[in-house]
Amino acid sequence: MSGYVYLAIAICAEVVATTSMKALAGFSRPLPLLLVVTGYSLSFWMLALVVKTIPVGIAYAIWAGLGIVLVSIAAAVLSPVSGPAGSTRYGPDHRWRGGHSAVLRQHRPLSTPRTACSYTARPFPRMRSAHA
């Protein structure tokens, strides 16, 4: 079989495994766990076969790049996130509700760090002489 066929199998197995991770629910569900373990095992095994015929840099770049793109597409299709138009987190005035501003209001403002100038501007303490 061609190295690119193995690479396609490795990419598909990685996408299935990564997409199944959301359904794991703390490793309490056996089917997603089986898909994750089998998918990653098959993916790395196929990737090991791929690097025998395709240079490692090229194989890994294709595997990682297409994996990211396909996982993103699968996530958008399987669990879409509503945007500003249909989101309940946006009010009628289109300001973000419960976002970062709510988190930032709970914390004190950061203090200004001391600089080297604040230490050198002070006079040095007088040293006692050894003869006193």
C-alpha positions as CSV (number, residue, x, y, z in Angstrom):
1,M,0.0,0.0,0.0
2,S,1.1,3.5,-0.7
3,G,2.4,5.8,2.2
4,Y,-0.3,8.3,1.4
5,V,-3.0,5.7,1.9
6,Y,-1.6,4.9,5.3
7,L,-1.4,8.6,6.0
8,A,-5.1,9.0,5.1
9,I,-6.0,6.2,7.4
10,A,-3.9,7.7,10.2
11,I,-5.6,11.1,9.7
12,C,-9.1,9.6,9.8
13,A,-8.3,7.5,12.9
14,E,-6.9,10.6,14.6
15,V,-10.0,12.7,13.7
16,V,-12.4,10.0,15.1
17,A,-10.3,9.6,18.3
18,T,-10.1,13.4,18.9
19,T,-13.8,13.9,18.1
20,S,-14.8,11.1,20.5
21,M,-12.9,12.7,23.4
22,K,-15.8,15.1,24.1
23,A,-18.1,12.2,24.8
24,L,-15.8,10.5,27.3
25,A,-17.5,12.0,30.3
26,G,-14.7,11.3,32.7
27,F,-13.8,7.9,31.3
28,S,-17.2,6.5,32.4
29,R,-18.6,5.6,29.0
30,P,-17.0,2.6,27.3
31,L,-17.7,3.2,23.7
32,P,-16.1,6.6,23.4
33,L,-13.1,5.3,25.4
34,L,-12.8,2.4,23.0
35,L,-12.9,4.8,20.1
36,V,-10.3,7.1,21.6
37,V,-7.8,4.3,22.5
38,T,-8.3,2.4,19.2
39,G,-8.3,5.6,17.1
40,Y,-5.0,6.9,18.5
41,S,-3.4,3.5,18.5
42,L,-4.3,3.0,14.8
43,S,-3.3,6.5,14.0
44,F,0.2,6.3,15.5
45,W,0.7,2.8,14.0
46,M,-0.2,4.0,10.6
47,L,2.0,7.1,11.0
48,A,4.9,4.8,11.9
49,L,4.3,3.0,8.6
50,V,4.1,6.3,6.7
51,V,7.5,7.5,7.8
52,K,9.1,4.5,6.1
53,T,8.1,5.9,2.7
54,I,7.5,9.7,3.3
55,P,9.9,12.0,5.0
56,V,9.0,12.6,8.7
57,G,8.6,16.4,8.4
58,I,6.3,16.1,5.4
59,A,4.2,13.3,6.9
60,Y,3.8,15.0,10.2
61,A,2.9,18.3,8.7
62,I,0.2,16.7,6.6
63,W,-1.1,14.6,9.4
64,A,-1.2,17.5,11.9
65,G,-2.5,20.1,9.5
66,L,-5.3,18.0,8.0
67,G,-6.1,16.6,11.5
68,I,-6.6,20.1,12.8
69,V,-8.8,21.2,9.9
70,L,-10.9,18.0,9.9
71,V,-11.4,18.1,13.7
72,S,-12.5,21.7,13.5
73,I,-15.0,20.9,10.7
74,A,-16.3,17.9,12.7
75,A,-16.7,20.0,15.8
76,A,-18.5,22.7,13.9
77,V,-20.9,20.1,12.3
78,L,-21.4,17.9,15.4
79,S,-21.7,20.6,18.1
80,P,-22.2,24.0,16.6
81,V,-21.7,27.1,18.7
82,S,-24.2,29.9,18.2
83,G,-22.6,33.2,17.4
84,P,-23.6,36.8,18.3
85,A,-26.8,36.7,16.2
86,G,-28.3,33.7,18.0
87,S,-26.5,33.7,21.3
88,T,-28.2,34.2,24.6
89,R,-25.1,35.8,26.1
90,Y,-25.7,38.9,24.1
91,G,-28.3,41.3,25.2
92,P,-30.3,43.9,23.3
93,D,-27.5,46.4,23.6
94,H,-25.0,43.8,22.2
95,R,-22.7,43.9,25.2
96,W,-21.2,40.7,26.4
97,R,-23.0,39.3,29.5
98,G,-21.0,37.3,32.0
99,G,-17.8,37.3,30.0
100,H,-14.4,38.5,30.9
101,S,-15.6,41.8,32.4
102,A,-17.5,40.0,35.1
103,V,-14.4,38.0,36.0
104,L,-12.1,41.1,36.0
105,R,-14.4,43.0,38.3
106,Q,-13.9,40.4,41.0
107,H,-10.1,41.0,41.2
108,R,-8.1,43.9,42.6
109,P,-6.2,46.0,40.1
110,L,-2.6,45.0,39.9
111,S,-0.1,47.1,41.8
112,T,2.6,48.9,39.9
113,P,5.9,46.9,40.3
114,R,8.8,48.7,41.9
115,T,11.6,49.7,39.5
116,A,15.3,49.9,40.1
117,C,15.0,53.7,40.3
118,S,12.8,53.5,43.4
119,Y,15.6,51.6,45.2
120,T,18.6,53.7,44.0
121,A,16.9,57.0,44.8
122,R,17.2,56.3,48.6
123,P,20.4,57.1,50.3
124,F,22.4,54.2,51.6
125,P,22.2,53.6,55.3
126,R,25.2,54.9,57.3
127,M,27.5,52.1,58.1
128,R,29.0,51.9,61.6
129,S,32.6,52.1,61.7
130,A,34.5,49.1,63.0
131,H,36.3,51.3,65.5
132,A,33.2,52.6,67.3
